[in-house]
Amino acid sequence: MFSLFIDGQPAGYSQMDVIMGIGMIVLFGAIMYFMIYLPQKKRDKKLKEQMDKLCIGDKVVTIGGLVGVVARIEEETVTIYTSAANTPVSYTKAAIQTVIPRNGESDEKKDKEKK
């Protein structure tokens, strides 16, 4: 165990093996960055834009799956009406998962029509 490094190199491994190991770690890190971090960053940016454009009357879906219509918007909370009984429920803005604009047309539909 103490003889793991001899003359600056791991015992039993050539310099090429060490370079290949480091290269695989770097490659794996790059793949993880492009497959996980960038798409999540894009989703977060889109949701932030939706929250900035949020207005009364928009339909929202919470992270718990509750669907309702926005009734009141405050600094950090949003009150929505749910069901036919118009039950008011307050949530933090972070609990909103999806925003559907009043006209019922999502940004994805608009993008498809432009193409």
Summary of the structure (lengths in Angstrom):
residues: 115
radius of gyration: 25.0
end to end distance: 62.2
largest distance: 77.1
contacts: 249
relative contact order: 0.11
helix: 43%
strand: 28%
